Amino acid sequence: MLHELPLAKVYQFIEPGPVALLTTQRPGHKPNVMTLSWHMMMEFEPPLIGCIVSGNNHSFATLEQTGEAVLAVPPASLAETVAAVGNCTGRDTDKFGVYPLTPLPAKLVGAPLVGEAIVSLECRVRDTTLAQTYNMFVLEVVRAWINPALAEAPTLHHHGYGTFVLDGETIKVKSKMR
């Protein structure tokens, strides 16, 4: 028998992918990093990623102003750090100074790469049409970096309220996609 699910809990079942870290940096300011769970692939080449950044979030204004960011996928081993970063604001916390994350210089954008991430994606804002109404930015990946030592590391998937699921067993099925 089915039970009704409160609408406020729907997102726990529809999270689109691994938890990511979004870095931004205004010229002359310290870099910031936020935890981001609401994102989705929109196109393969060039890679376009839609992401939701709350209008109340410190990163929203920086993303709007600079038009660039880095989207980094942390390994599951950083779960405590990912949660801590997501539970404070860059308005009053130097997150790179407080948490064990290393900002590394990017090649094409001003925001830093994350040294401990599996991948770091340098992005430019491609579209802000939905930013004011839905807090959604479309990012175009302009350069991508992978840490080969972490390439097989499990990722985190947010299920709300401090609950995460780790990647599980990998299966391979026939596909026309490469």
Backbone hydrogen bonds, N-H to C=O, Kabsch-Sander energy under -0.5 kcal/mol:
donor,donor_aa,acceptor,acceptor_aa,energy
9,K,6,P,-2.3
10,V,7,L,-1.4
12,Q,9,K,-1.0
13,F,10,V,-2.2
14,I,10,V,-0.6
14,I,11,Y,-0.8
15,E,11,Y,-0.8
19,V,156,L,-2.8
20,A,36,L,-3.1
21,L,72,A,-3.4
22,L,34,M,-2.7
23,T,21,L,-0.6
23,T,70,V,-2.9
24,T,32,N,-1.9
29,H,26,R,-2.3
32,N,24,T,-3.0
34,M,22,L,-2.1
36,L,20,A,-3.1
39,H,37,S,-1.2
40,M,50,G,-2.4
42,M,48,L,-3.3
43,E,48,L,-1.3
48,L,43,E,-1.6
49,I,139,L,-2.9
50,G,40,M,-2.8
51,C,137,F,-2.6
52,I,38,W,-2.7
53,V,51,C,-0.6
53,V,135,N,-2.5
57,N,54,S,-1.8
60,F,57,N,-1.0
61,A,57,N,-0.8
62,T,58,H,-1.0
63,L,59,S,-2.9
64,E,60,F,-2.4
65,Q,61,A,-2.5
66,T,62,T,-3.1
67,G,63,L,-1.9
69,A,123,C,-2.1
70,V,23,T,-1.9
71,L,121,L,-2.3
72,A,21,L,-3.3
72,A,70,V,-0.6
73,V,119,V,-2.3
76,A,154,P,-3.1
78,L,75,P,-2.1
79,A,76,A,-1.8
82,V,78,L,-3.1
83,A,79,A,-2.5
84,A,80,E,-2.3
85,V,81,T,-2.9
86,G,82,V,-1.8
87,N,83,A,-0.7
87,N,84,A,-0.9
88,C,85,V,-1.0
92,D,89,T,-1.0
93,T,89,T,-0.8
95,K,93,T,-1.4
97,G,94,D,-0.8
98,V,94,D,-1.6
99,Y,95,K,-2.8
101,L,99,Y,-2.8
104,L,113,L,-2.0
113,L,104,L,-2.9
115,G,102,T,-3.1
115,G,113,L,-0.6
117,A,114,V,-1.8
118,I,73,V,-3.3
119,V,73,V,-0.9
120,S,145,W,-2.1
121,L,71,L,-2.6
122,E,120,S,-0.6
122,E,143,R,-2.8
123,C,69,A,-3.1
124,R,140,E,-2.2
125,V,67,G,-2.8
126,R,138,V,-3.5
127,D,138,V,-1.5
131,A,128,T,-1.8
132,Q,128,T,-0.6
134,Y,130,L,-2.8
135,N,131,A,-1.6
136,M,130,L,-1.3
137,F,51,C,-2.9
137,F,135,N,-0.5
138,V,127,D,-2.4
139,L,49,I,-3.4
139,L,137,F,-0.6
140,E,124,R,-3.1
141,V,47,P,-2.5
141,V,139,L,-0.5
142,V,122,E,-3.0
142,V,140,E,-0.5
143,R,122,E,-1.2
145,W,120,S,-2.3
147,N,118,I,-2.8
150,L,147,N,-2.2
151,A,147,N,-0.5
151,A,148,P,-0.8
153,A,150,L,-2.3
156,L,74,P,-0.5
157,H,165,V,-2.0
159,H,163,T,-3.4
163,T,160,G,-1.5
165,V,157,H,-2.6
167,D,155,T,-1.6
